[in-house]
Amino acid sequence: MTEHTIQSAASLCGWRKSSYSGSEGGSCIEVVDNHPHGIPVRDSKAPHGPAIVVPAGAWSAFVDAVKGQAFGGR
């Protein structure tokens, strides 16, 4: 697997936080939908830092696992 990074995440538009993120801030990740190379993911506390681009299939599997509480989540 080839790892992809975007050095300045701020260069992309359309970042969104999970609907599970609270309004009090804190540690969150943000993603961009419809990117041609996968799902860019960044730390919301570092919007000008790097982002990683996760293959769409791997991101889908991760989201499904989280929704299924595989990680002890909500």
Secondary structure, DSSP 8 states (H G I E B T S, - for coil): ---EEES-GGGS---EE-TTS-TT--S-EEE-SSBTTBEEEEETT-TTS-EEEE-HHHHHHHHHHHHTTTTS--
